[in-house]
Amino acid sequence: MKQIDHDPNEFTDKSAGWWSTIAILALLWVGYLYFHAPNWLAIALGLGTGCLLTAWAMDMTGGKVPASWRRKPPRP
């Protein structure tokens, strides 16, 4: 069986599935706010949106914090 060599630094586009998810979520928001007044369901939708955006950000960054957010170690 042949083994394929893979580049460990190869770029993989992870955004394709997320754009469709975000578009569907935006349509849900618009539809809901057009037909209903905000209530507990709106609060749950907001929490779900926040969780989804957090999952997207973690997926895009690989769970790494940008260097500009890190504290510098104290100087001896």
PyMOL Python script that loads the backbone (N, CA, C, O; Angstrom):
from pymol import cmd

cmd.read_pdbstr("""\
ATOM      1  N   MET A   1       0.834  -1.167   0.000  1.00  0.00           N
ATOM      2  CA  MET A   1       0.000   0.000   0.000  1.00  0.00           C
ATOM      3  C   MET A   1       0.888   1.242   0.000  1.00  0.00           C
ATOM      4  O   MET A   1       1.875   1.309   0.732  1.00  0.00           O
ATOM      5  N   LYS A   2       0.527   2.227  -0.829  1.00  0.00           N
ATOM      6  CA  LYS A   2       1.324   3.444  -0.930  1.00  0.00           C
ATOM      7  C   LYS A   2       0.990   4.409   0.205  1.00  0.00           C
ATOM      8  O   LYS A   2      -0.166   4.558   0.599  1.00  0.00           O
ATOM      9  N   GLN A   3       2.026   5.054   0.715  1.00  0.00           N
ATOM     10  CA  GLN A   3       1.875   6.058   1.761  1.00  0.00           C
ATOM     11  C   GLN A   3       2.005   7.437   1.122  1.00  0.00           C
ATOM     12  O   GLN A   3       2.941   7.681   0.361  1.00  0.00           O
ATOM     13  N   ILE A   4       1.082   8.332   1.424  1.00  0.00           N
ATOM     14  CA  ILE A   4       1.126   9.686   0.887  1.00  0.00           C
ATOM     15  C   ILE A   4       1.862  10.570   1.879  1.00  0.00           C
ATOM     16  O   ILE A   4       1.572  10.546   3.075  1.00  0.00           O
ATOM     17  N   ASP A   5       2.819  11.354   1.380  1.00  0.00           N
ATOM     18  CA  ASP A   5       3.521  12.302   2.234  1.00  0.00           C
ATOM     19  C   ASP A   5       2.649  13.537   2.428  1.00  0.00           C
ATOM     20  O   ASP A   5       2.153  14.117   1.462  1.00  0.00           O
ATOM     21  N   HIS A   6       2.467  13.934   3.691  1.00  0.00           N
ATOM     22  CA  HIS A   6       1.664  15.114   4.008  1.00  0.00           C
ATOM     23  C   HIS A   6       2.552  16.184   4.606  1.00  0.00           C
ATOM     24  O   HIS A   6       3.429  15.903   5.423  1.00  0.00           O
ATOM     25  N   ASP A   7       2.311  17.418   4.184  1.00  0.00           N
ATOM     26  CA  ASP A   7       3.028  18.561   4.727  1.00  0.00           C
ATOM     27  C   ASP A   7       2.396  18.922   6.070  1.00  0.00           C
ATOM     28  O   ASP A   7       1.212  19.259   6.109  1.00  0.00           O
ATOM     29  N   PRO A   8       3.151  18.862   7.179  1.00  0.00           N
ATOM     30  CA  PRO A   8       2.562  19.179   8.481  1.00  0.00           C
ATOM     31  C   PRO A   8       2.144  20.641   8.596  1.00  0.00           C
ATOM     32  O   PRO A   8       1.316  20.970   9.446  1.00  0.00           O
ATOM     33  N   ASN A   9       2.688  21.523   7.771  1.00  0.00           N
ATOM     34  CA  ASN A   9       2.356  22.944   7.804  1.00  0.00           C
ATOM     35  C   ASN A   9       1.338  23.317   6.728  1.00  0.00           C
ATOM     36  O   ASN A   9       1.137  24.498   6.447  1.00  0.00           O
ATOM     37  N   GLU A  10       0.704  22.329   6.133  1.00  0.00           N
ATOM     38  CA  GLU A  10      -0.265  22.574   5.071  1.00  0.00           C
ATOM     39  C   GLU A  10      -1.474  23.324   5.615  1.00  0.00           C
ATOM     40  O   GLU A  10      -2.016  22.975   6.664  1.00  0.00           O
ATOM     41  N   PHE A  11      -1.891  24.366   4.882  1.00  0.00           N
ATOM     42  CA  PHE A  11      -3.045  25.165   5.295  1.00  0.00           C
ATOM     43  C   PHE A  11      -4.324  24.399   5.006  1.00  0.00           C
ATOM     44  O   PHE A  11      -4.513  23.874   3.909  1.00  0.00           O
ATOM     45  N   THR A  12      -5.186  24.343   5.987  1.00  0.00           N
ATOM     46  CA  THR A  12      -6.497  23.740   5.782  1.00  0.00           C
ATOM     47  C   THR A  12      -7.549  24.802   6.068  1.00  0.00           C
ATOM     48  O   THR A  12      -7.520  25.438   7.122  1.00  0.00           O
ATOM     49  N   ASP A  13      -8.459  24.994   5.153  1.00  0.00           N
ATOM     50  CA  ASP A  13      -9.503  26.000   5.298  1.00  0.00           C
ATOM     51  C   ASP A  13     -10.628  25.425   6.148  1.00  0.00           C
ATOM     52  O   ASP A  13     -11.374  24.554   5.701  1.00  0.00           O
ATOM     53  N   LYS A  14     -10.743  25.919   7.377  1.00  0.00           N
ATOM     54  CA  LYS A  14     -11.769  25.430   8.298  1.00  0.00           C
ATOM     55  C   LYS A  14     -13.015  26.296   8.264  1.00  0.00           C
ATOM     56  O   LYS A  14     -13.990  25.992   8.953  1.00  0.00           O
ATOM     57  N   SER A  15     -13.010  27.365   7.484  1.00  0.00           N
ATOM     58  CA  SER A  15     -14.100  28.328   7.559  1.00  0.00           C
ATOM     59  C   SER A  15     -15.317  27.942   6.729  1.00  0.00           C
ATOM     60  O   SER A  15     -16.377  28.538   6.919  1.00  0.00           O
ATOM     61  N   ALA A  16     -15.223  26.982   5.826  1.00  0.00           N
ATOM     62  CA  ALA A  16     -16.332  26.665   4.919  1.00  0.00           C
ATOM     63  C   ALA A  16     -17.589  26.243   5.668  1.00  0.00           C
ATOM     64  O   ALA A  16     -18.667  26.759   5.372  1.00  0.00           O
ATOM     65  N   GLY A  17     -17.497  25.354   6.596  1.00  0.00           N
ATOM     66  CA  GLY A  17     -18.657  24.900   7.344  1.00  0.00           C
ATOM     67  C   GLY A  17     -19.196  25.962   8.286  1.00  0.00           C
ATOM     68  O   GLY A  17     -20.395  25.995   8.562  1.00  0.00           O
ATOM     69  N   TRP A  18     -18.334  26.821   8.777  1.00  0.00           N
ATOM     70  CA  TRP A  18     -18.755  27.843   9.719  1.00  0.00           C
ATOM     71  C   TRP A  18     -19.570  28.936   9.053  1.00  0.00           C
ATOM     72  O   TRP A  18     -20.512  29.449   9.657  1.00  0.00           O
ATOM     73  N   TRP A  19     -19.235  29.308   7.825  1.00  0.00           N
ATOM     74  CA  TRP A  19     -19.984  30.388   7.160  1.00  0.00           C
ATOM     75  C   TRP A  19     -21.439  29.998   6.965  1.00  0.00           C
ATOM     76  O   TRP A  19     -22.324  30.832   7.154  1.00  0.00           O
ATOM     77  N   SER A  20     -21.706  28.768   6.596  1.00  0.00           N
ATOM     78  CA  SER A  20     -23.092  28.347   6.423  1.00  0.00           C
ATOM     79  C   SER A  20     -23.821  28.312   7.764  1.00  0.00           C
ATOM     80  O   SER A  20     -25.002  28.653   7.829  1.00  0.00           O
ATOM     81  N   THR A  21     -23.145  27.908   8.824  1.00  0.00           N
ATOM     82  CA  THR A  21     -23.747  27.884  10.152  1.00  0.00           C
ATOM     83  C   THR A  21     -24.083  29.298  10.618  1.00  0.00           C
ATOM     84  O   THR A  21     -25.158  29.533  11.170  1.00  0.00           O
ATOM     85  N   ILE A  22     -23.173  30.234  10.401  1.00  0.00           N
ATOM     86  CA  ILE A  22     -23.404  31.618  10.794  1.00  0.00           C
ATOM     87  C   ILE A  22     -24.540  32.227   9.975  1.00  0.00           C
ATOM     88  O   ILE A  22     -25.346  32.983  10.517  1.00  0.00           O
ATOM     89  N   ALA A  23     -24.621  31.913   8.678  1.00  0.00           N
ATOM     90  CA  ALA A  23     -25.702  32.430   7.835  1.00  0.00           C
ATOM     91  C   ALA A  23     -27.063  31.915   8.306  1.00  0.00           C
ATOM     92  O   ALA A  23     -28.029  32.676   8.367  1.00  0.00           O
ATOM     93  N   ILE A  24     -27.138  30.634   8.636  1.00  0.00           N
ATOM     94  CA  ILE A  24     -28.397  30.063   9.128  1.00  0.00           C
ATOM     95  C   ILE A  24     -28.781  30.711  10.455  1.00  0.00           C
ATOM     96  O   ILE A  24     -29.950  31.029  10.675  1.00  0.00           O
ATOM     97  N   LEU A  25     -27.812  30.905  11.330  1.00  0.00           N
ATOM     98  CA  LEU A  25     -28.084  31.528  12.613  1.00  0.00           C
ATOM     99  C   LEU A  25     -28.569  32.965  12.432  1.00  0.00           C
ATOM    100  O   LEU A  25     -29.482  33.398  13.136  1.00  0.00           O
ATOM    101  N   ALA A  26     -27.974  33.706  11.504  1.00  0.00           N
ATOM    102  CA  ALA A  26     -28.409  35.075  11.235  1.00  0.00           C
ATOM    103  C   ALA A  26     -29.851  35.093  10.724  1.00  0.00           C
ATOM    104  O   ALA A  26     -30.638  35.951  11.122  1.00  0.00           O
ATOM    105  N   LEU A  27     -30.198  34.155   9.848  1.00  0.00           N
ATOM    106  CA  LEU A  27     -31.578  34.065   9.358  1.00  0.00           C
ATOM    107  C   LEU A  27     -32.550  33.749  10.495  1.00  0.00           C
ATOM    108  O   LEU A  27     -33.656  34.286  10.534  1.00  0.00           O
ATOM    109  N   LEU A  28     -32.142  32.886  11.410  1.00  0.00           N
ATOM    110  CA  LEU A  28     -32.981  32.579  12.562  1.00  0.00           C
ATOM    111  C   LEU A  28     -33.210  33.820  13.423  1.00  0.00           C
ATOM    112  O   LEU A  28     -34.327  34.059  13.881  1.00  0.00           O
ATOM    113  N   TRP A  29     -32.164  34.605  13.644  1.00  0.00           N
ATOM    114  CA  TRP A  29     -32.281  35.835  14.415  1.00  0.00           C
ATOM    115  C   TRP A  29     -33.243  36.812  13.754  1.00  0.00           C
ATOM    116  O   TRP A  29     -34.144  37.337  14.407  1.00  0.00           O
ATOM    117  N   VAL A  30     -33.057  37.054  12.474  1.00  0.00           N
ATOM    118  CA  VAL A  30     -33.910  38.003  11.754  1.00  0.00           C
ATOM    119  C   VAL A  30     -35.366  37.538  11.774  1.00  0.00           C
ATOM    120  O   VAL A  30     -36.273  38.321  12.058  1.00  0.00           O
ATOM    121  N   GLY A  31     -35.578  36.263  11.471  1.00  0.00           N
ATOM    122  CA  GLY A  31     -36.939  35.729  11.477  1.00  0.00           C
ATOM    123  C   GLY A  31     -37.585  35.804  12.841  1.00  0.00           C
ATOM    124  O   GLY A  31     -38.756  36.164  12.964  1.00  0.00           O
ATOM    125  N   TYR A  32     -36.830  35.469  13.860  1.00  0.00           N
ATOM    126  CA  TYR A  32     -37.392  35.498  15.207  1.00  0.00           C
ATOM    127  C   TYR A  32     -37.749  36.923  15.623  1.00  0.00           C
ATOM    128  O   TYR A  32     -38.851  37.166  16.113  1.00  0.00           O
ATOM    129  N   LEU A  33     -36.828  37.860  15.432  1.00  0.00           N
ATOM    130  CA  LEU A  33     -37.076  39.228  15.867  1.00  0.00           C
ATOM    131  C   LEU A  33     -38.159  39.908  15.028  1.00  0.00           C
ATOM    132  O   LEU A  33     -38.790  40.855  15.498  1.00  0.00           O
ATOM    133  N   TYR A  34     -38.384  39.453  13.817  1.00  0.00           N
ATOM    134  CA  TYR A  34     -39.443  40.013  12.972  1.00  0.00           C
ATOM    135  C   TYR A  34     -40.824  39.566  13.459  1.00  0.00           C
ATOM    136  O   TYR A  34     -41.769  40.355  13.463  1.00  0.00           O
ATOM    137  N   PHE A  35     -40.938  38.311  13.864  1.00  0.00           N
ATOM    138  CA  PHE A  35     -42.240  37.757  14.216  1.00  0.00           C
ATOM    139  C   PHE A  35     -42.554  37.732  15.717  1.00  0.00           C
ATOM    140  O   PHE A  35     -43.712  37.542  16.091  1.00  0.00           O
ATOM    141  N   HIS A  36     -41.555  37.920  16.581  1.00  0.00           N
ATOM    142  CA  HIS A  36     -41.778  37.793  18.023  1.00  0.00           C
ATOM    143  C   HIS A  36     -41.113  38.937  18.794  1.00  0.00           C
ATOM    144  O   HIS A  36     -40.145  39.545  18.336  1.00  0.00           O
ATOM    145  N   ALA A  37     -41.661  39.205  19.969  1.00  0.00           N
ATOM    146  CA  ALA A  37     -40.989  40.101  20.906  1.00  0.00           C
ATOM    147  C   ALA A  37     -39.970  39.273  21.694  1.00  0.00           C
ATOM    148  O   ALA A  37     -40.208  38.092  21.949  1.00  0.00           O
ATOM    149  N   PRO A  38     -38.840  39.873  22.082  1.00  0.00           N
ATOM    150  CA  PRO A  38     -37.839  39.102  22.842  1.00  0.00           C
ATOM    151  C   PRO A  38     -38.416  38.537  24.146  1.00  0.00           C
ATOM    152  O   PRO A  38     -39.159  39.219  24.853  1.00  0.00           O
ATOM    153  N   ASN A  39     -38.069  37.296  24.451  1.00  0.00           N
ATOM    154  CA  ASN A  39     -38.483  36.632  25.687  1.00  0.00           C
ATOM    155  C   ASN A  39     -37.420  35.609  26.068  1.00  0.00           C
ATOM    156  O   ASN A  39     -36.275  35.728  25.630  1.00  0.00           O
ATOM    157  N   TRP A  40     -37.774  34.594  26.882  1.00  0.00           N
ATOM    158  CA  TRP A  40     -36.786  33.615  27.328  1.00  0.00           C
ATOM    159  C   TRP A  40     -36.181  32.839  26.167  1.00  0.00           C
ATOM    160  O   TRP A  40     -35.014  32.453  26.217  1.00  0.00           O
ATOM    161  N   LEU A  41     -36.958  32.612  25.136  1.00  0.00           N
ATOM    162  CA  LEU A  41     -36.415  31.929  23.964  1.00  0.00           C
ATOM    163  C   LEU A  41     -35.327  32.789  23.310  1.00  0.00           C
ATOM    164  O   LEU A  41     -34.318  32.271  22.831  1.00  0.00           O
ATOM    165  N   ALA A  42     -35.546  34.104  23.297  1.00  0.00           N
ATOM    166  CA  ALA A  42     -34.535  35.012  22.749  1.00  0.00           C
ATOM    167  C   ALA A  42     -33.251  34.971  23.583  1.00  0.00           C
ATOM    168  O   ALA A  42     -32.141  35.024  23.054  1.00  0.00           O
ATOM    169  N   ILE A  43     -33.436  34.876  24.883  1.00  0.00           N
ATOM    170  CA  ILE A  43     -32.253  34.784  25.749  1.00  0.00           C
ATOM    171  C   ILE A  43     -31.487  33.492  25.475  1.00  0.00           C
ATOM    172  O   ILE A  43     -30.258  33.500  25.407  1.00  0.00           O
ATOM    173  N   ALA A  44     -32.206  32.389  25.318  1.00  0.00           N
ATOM    174  CA  ALA A  44     -31.558  31.111  25.002  1.00  0.00           C
ATOM    175  C   ALA A  44     -30.876  31.168  23.639  1.00  0.00           C
ATOM    176  O   ALA A  44     -29.791  30.613  23.463  1.00  0.00           O
ATOM    177  N   LEU A  45     -31.508  31.837  22.672  1.00  0.00           N
ATOM    178  CA  LEU A  45     -30.904  31.995  21.349  1.00  0.00           C
ATOM    179  C   LEU A  45     -29.625  32.814  21.434  1.00  0.00           C
ATOM    180  O   LEU A  45     -28.643  32.528  20.749  1.00  0.00           O
ATOM    181  N   GLY A  46     -29.650  33.838  22.283  1.00  0.00           N
ATOM    182  CA  GLY A  46     -28.446  34.652  22.489  1.00  0.00           C
ATOM    183  C   GLY A  46     -27.314  33.856  23.112  1.00  0.00           C
ATOM    184  O   GLY A  46     -26.160  33.975  22.699  1.00  0.00           O
ATOM    185  N   LEU A  47     -27.645  33.044  24.106  1.00  0.00           N
ATOM    186  CA  LEU A  47     -26.621  32.196  24.722  1.00  0.00           C
ATOM    187  C   LEU A  47     -26.069  31.185  23.714  1.00  0.00           C
ATOM    188  O   LEU A  47     -24.867  30.920  23.674  1.00  0.00           O
ATOM    189  N   GLY A  48     -26.965  30.628  22.907  1.00  0.00           N
ATOM    190  CA  GLY A  48     -26.523  29.693  21.870  1.00  0.00           C
ATOM    191  C   GLY A  48     -25.611  30.361  20.856  1.00  0.00           C
ATOM    192  O   GLY A  48     -24.634  29.766  20.402  1.00  0.00           O
ATOM    193  N   THR A  49     -25.936  31.610  20.500  1.00  0.00           N
ATOM    194  CA  THR A  49     -25.093  32.365  19.578  1.00  0.00           C
ATOM    195  C   THR A  49     -23.710  32.582  20.172  1.00  0.00           C
ATOM    196  O   THR A  49     -22.698  32.398  19.495  1.00  0.00           O
ATOM    197  N   GLY A  50     -23.674  32.971  21.434  1.00  0.00           N
ATOM    198  CA  GLY A  50     -22.382  33.188  22.092  1.00  0.00           C
ATOM    199  C   GLY A  50     -21.549  31.919  22.144  1.00  0.00           C
ATOM    200  O   GLY A  50     -20.340  31.954  21.915  1.00  0.00           O
ATOM    201  N   CYS A  51     -22.192  30.803  22.445  1.00  0.00           N
ATOM    202  CA  CYS A  51     -21.476  29.520  22.487  1.00  0.00           C
ATOM    203  C   CYS A  51     -20.965  29.137  21.104  1.00  0.00           C
ATOM    204  O   CYS A  51     -19.853  28.628  20.969  1.00  0.00           O
ATOM    205  N   LEU A  52     -21.770  29.378  20.087  1.00  0.00           N
ATOM    206  CA  LEU A  52     -21.363  29.060  18.718  1.00  0.00           C
ATOM    207  C   LEU A  52     -20.180  29.917  18.281  1.00  0.00           C
ATOM    208  O   LEU A  52     -19.234  29.410  17.678  1.00  0.00           O
ATOM    209  N   LEU A  53     -20.229  31.207  18.579  1.00  0.00           N
ATOM    210  CA  LEU A  53     -19.112  32.088  18.219  1.00  0.00           C
ATOM    211  C   LEU A  53     -17.841  31.711  18.978  1.00  0.00           C
ATOM    212  O   LEU A  53     -16.739  31.786  18.433  1.00  0.00           O
ATOM    213  N   THR A  54     -17.998  31.308  20.227  1.00  0.00           N
ATOM    214  CA  THR A  54     -16.838  30.862  21.000  1.00  0.00           C
ATOM    215  C   THR A  54     -16.234  29.596  20.396  1.00  0.00           C
ATOM    216  O   THR A  54     -15.014  29.483  20.275  1.00  0.00           O
ATOM    217  N   ALA A  55     -17.087  28.648  20.017  1.00  0.00           N
ATOM    218  CA  ALA A  55     -16.597  27.416  19.393  1.00  0.00           C
ATOM    219  C   ALA A  55     -15.897  27.723  18.075  1.00  0.00           C
ATOM    220  O   ALA A  55     -14.866  27.127  17.764  1.00  0.00           O
ATOM    221  N   TRP A  56     -16.454  28.654  17.299  1.00  0.00           N
ATOM    222  CA  TRP A  56     -15.842  29.038  16.021  1.00  0.00           C
ATOM    223  C   TRP A  56     -14.468  29.660  16.252  1.00  0.00           C
ATOM    224  O   TRP A  56     -13.504  29.307  15.572  1.00  0.00           O
ATOM    225  N   ALA A  57     -14.373  30.581  17.207  1.00  0.00           N
ATOM    226  CA  ALA A  57     -13.097  31.245  17.478  1.00  0.00           C
ATOM    227  C   ALA A  57     -12.045  30.246  17.950  1.00  0.00           C
ATOM    228  O   ALA A  57     -10.884  30.334  17.552  1.00  0.00           O
ATOM    229  N   MET A  58     -12.439  29.308  18.787  1.00  0.00           N
ATOM    230  CA  MET A  58     -11.486  28.307  19.260  1.00  0.00           C
ATOM    231  C   MET A  58     -11.049  27.384  18.127  1.00  0.00           C
ATOM    232  O   MET A  58      -9.893  26.961  18.081  1.00  0.00           O
ATOM    233  N   ASP A  59     -11.962  27.071  17.217  1.00  0.00           N
ATOM    234  CA  ASP A  59     -11.630  26.218  16.078  1.00  0.00           C
ATOM    235  C   ASP A  59     -10.666  26.933  15.135  1.00  0.00           C
ATOM    236  O   ASP A  59      -9.730  26.317  14.624  1.00  0.00           O
ATOM    237  N   MET A  60     -10.882  28.212  14.902  1.00  0.00           N
ATOM    238  CA  MET A  60     -10.033  28.979  13.991  1.00  0.00           C
ATOM    239  C   MET A  60      -8.634  29.204  14.558  1.00  0.00           C
ATOM    240  O   MET A  60      -7.654  29.176  13.814  1.00  0.00           O
ATOM    241  N   THR A  61      -8.532  29.425  15.860  1.00  0.00           N
ATOM    242  CA  THR A  61      -7.234  29.723  16.463  1.00  0.00           C
ATOM    243  C   THR A  61      -6.527  28.489  16.993  1.00  0.00           C
ATOM    244  O   THR A  61      -5.363  28.567  17.386  1.00  0.00           O
ATOM    245  N   GLY A  62      -7.199  27.366  17.010  1.00  0.00           N
ATOM    246  CA  GLY A  62      -6.602  26.162  17.570  1.00  0.00           C
ATOM    247  C   GLY A  62      -6.468  26.242  19.080  1.00  0.00           C
ATOM    248  O   GLY A  62      -5.672  25.514  19.672  1.00  0.00           O
ATOM    249  N   GLY A  63      -7.240  27.121  19.709  1.00  0.00           N
ATOM    250  CA  GLY A  63      -7.199  27.269  21.164  1.00  0.00           C
ATOM    251  C   GLY A  63      -5.990  28.045  21.653  1.00  0.00           C
ATOM    252  O   GLY A  63      -5.692  28.029  22.848  1.00  0.00           O
ATOM    253  N   LYS A  64      -5.284  28.730  20.751  1.00  0.00           N
ATOM    254  CA  LYS A  64      -4.092  29.488  21.143  1.00  0.00           C
ATOM    255  C   LYS A  64      -4.459  30.953  21.359  1.00  0.00           C
ATOM    256  O   LYS A  64      -5.250  31.525  20.609  1.00  0.00           O
ATOM    257  N   VAL A  65      -3.881  31.541  22.381  1.00  0.00           N
ATOM    258  CA  VAL A  65      -4.096  32.951  22.682  1.00  0.00           C
ATOM    259  C   VAL A  65      -3.081  33.775  21.883  1.00  0.00           C
ATOM    260  O   VAL A  65      -1.908  33.408  21.821  1.00  0.00           O
ATOM    261  N   PRO A  66      -3.520  34.891  21.267  1.00  0.00           N
ATOM    262  CA  PRO A  66      -2.560  35.731  20.545  1.00  0.00           C
ATOM    263  C   PRO A  66      -1.445  36.229  21.454  1.00  0.00           C
ATOM    264  O   PRO A  66      -1.661  36.442  22.647  1.00  0.00           O
ATOM    265  N   ALA A  67      -0.275  36.412  20.902  1.00  0.00           N
ATOM    266  CA  ALA A  67       0.878  36.839  21.697  1.00  0.00           C
ATOM    267  C   ALA A  67       0.634  38.198  22.348  1.00  0.00           C
ATOM    268  O   ALA A  67       1.150  38.459  23.435  1.00  0.00           O
ATOM    269  N   SER A  68      -0.143  39.063  21.703  1.00  0.00           N
ATOM    270  CA  SER A  68      -0.398  40.392  22.260  1.00  0.00           C
ATOM    271  C   SER A  68      -1.256  40.332  23.521  1.00  0.00           C
ATOM    272  O   SER A  68      -1.279  41.298  24.284  1.00  0.00           O
ATOM    273  N   TRP A  69      -1.956  39.234  23.759  1.00  0.00           N
ATOM    274  CA  TRP A  69      -2.793  39.088  24.943  1.00  0.00           C
ATOM    275  C   TRP A  69      -2.031  38.503  26.125  1.00  0.00           C
ATOM    276  O   TRP A  69      -2.508  38.548  27.259  1.00  0.00           O
ATOM    277  N   ARG A  70      -0.861  37.961  25.863  1.00  0.00           N
ATOM    278  CA  ARG A  70      -0.106  37.294  26.933  1.00  0.00           C
ATOM    279  C   ARG A  70       0.660  38.311  27.767  1.00  0.00           C
ATOM    280  O   ARG A  70       1.114  39.343  27.273  1.00  0.00           O
ATOM    281  N   ARG A  71       0.785  37.985  29.037  1.00  0.00           N
ATOM    282  CA  ARG A  71       1.575  38.832  29.925  1.00  0.00           C
ATOM    283  C   ARG A  71       3.050  38.554  29.702  1.00  0.00           C
ATOM    284  O   ARG A  71       3.456  37.419  29.449  1.00  0.00           O
ATOM    285  N   LYS A  72       3.830  39.592  29.799  1.00  0.00           N
ATOM    286  CA  LYS A  72       5.275  39.417  29.701  1.00  0.00           C
ATOM    287  C   LYS A  72       5.800  38.946  31.050  1.00  0.00           C
ATOM    288  O   LYS A  72       5.350  39.425  32.091  1.00  0.00           O
ATOM    289  N   PRO A  73       6.747  38.012  31.043  1.00  0.00           N
ATOM    290  CA  PRO A  73       7.283  37.547  32.334  1.00  0.00           C
ATOM    291  C   PRO A  73       8.040  38.678  33.034  1.00  0.00           C
ATOM    292  O   PRO A  73       8.654  39.516  32.373  1.00  0.00           O
ATOM    293  N   PRO A  74       7.999  38.702  34.355  1.00  0.00           N
ATOM    294  CA  PRO A  74       8.716  39.770  35.074  1.00  0.00           C
ATOM    295  C   PRO A  74      10.223  39.644  34.866  1.00  0.00           C
ATOM    296  O   PRO A  74      10.769  38.547  34.755  1.00  0.00           O
ATOM    297  N   ARG A  75      10.860  40.781  34.818  1.00  0.00           N
ATOM    298  CA  ARG A  75      12.324  40.782  34.652  1.00  0.00           C
ATOM    299  C   ARG A  75      12.983  40.517  35.996  1.00  0.00           C
ATOM    300  O   ARG A  75      12.553  41.042  37.023  1.00  0.00           O
ATOM    301  N   PRO A  76      14.031  39.697  35.984  1.00  0.00           N
ATOM    302  CA  PRO A  76      14.710  39.375  37.269  1.00  0.00           C
ATOM    303  C   PRO A  76      15.522  40.521  37.807  1.00  0.00           C
ATOM    304  O   PRO A  76      16.139  40.397  38.865  1.00  0.00           O
TER     305      PRO A  76
END
""", "prot")
cmd.dss("prot")
cmd.show_as("cartoon", "prot")
cmd.util.cbc("prot")
cmd.orient("prot")
